[in-house]
Amino acid sequence: MEVKPRDVEVAVVQIADQLERVTQQQQQFERQLARRLAVDATGLAAMEHLMRTGASTPSELSRKLGVSTAAMTLVVDRLAG
């Protein structure tokens, strides 16, 4: 069975469209979750990381999430509430 370049192109576009929809749904879910938990995006990312990997210091979290240590300390303080 011969695959035509046009068929491949159409399939790639369809997959890209589906991926974009999934990404948008994930982002919407994360925004809703953050609102419900009363945390910002960085706080939510920190919580996700901690749930996956276990305990971390603010320095470790800041490196993993790409924020300053000072900012991560504030996030951890807010989460500890």
N, C-alpha and C positions, 0 to 999 in steps of 0.2 A: 504494500500500500504506500503510495507516494503522498508525502505531506507537502502541500503547496505553501510557499512563503506567505501568501495572503492569509491562509488559515492560521498559521503561526502568529502572524501579526494580530489578527482578530482575537485569538486566545490570550495573547499577552495583554491586550487592552482590557479584555474582560477580567482577567486576574488582577490587573492593576486597579480597576474600578472596585472590585470586591475587597481588595486589601484596603483601599481608601475608606470604604464604608465601615469595615471592621475597626480601623484605626479611629475613625470619628466616634463610633459607638463606645470604644474603650475610653476615649478622652471624656466623653459625656458621662460615662459611668464614674470615672475617677473624680470629675468635678462634683457630681452628686454625692459621692461617698465622702469627699472632703467637707462638703457643706454639712452633711449629716453628722459627721464626727467633729465638726467645728475646728478643723485644722486647715492650714494652707497646703499648697502643692508640695513644698519641701517637707513639711511635717508628715504628709501622707507617704511620700517616698521614703522617709526615714522609718516610718512604721512598717512599711512593706519590707524594707531591707532587714530590719530587726526580726521580723517574723520568719524570714527565710534563713537568716544566718545566726541568729541568737544575739547575745549581748555584744555590744561594741562601745568603744569610747567615742566621745564627740569628735576626736581627731580622726579616728577610723571612718566614722560616718561622713565627715566633711570630705575626706579624700574620695570615698566611694561615690558620693553624690555631687561632687564638684562645687562645693560651697566653702566659704571660709570657716575656720574653726570657731570664730566668734559668732557667726551666723548660726552654726550648728548648735552651739551651746545655748543660744536663745531658743532654738527649735526644741531641743531636749527639755529645757526648763518649762516651755509652754506645754509640752506633752506630759510632763510629770505633774503639771498643774497644781 
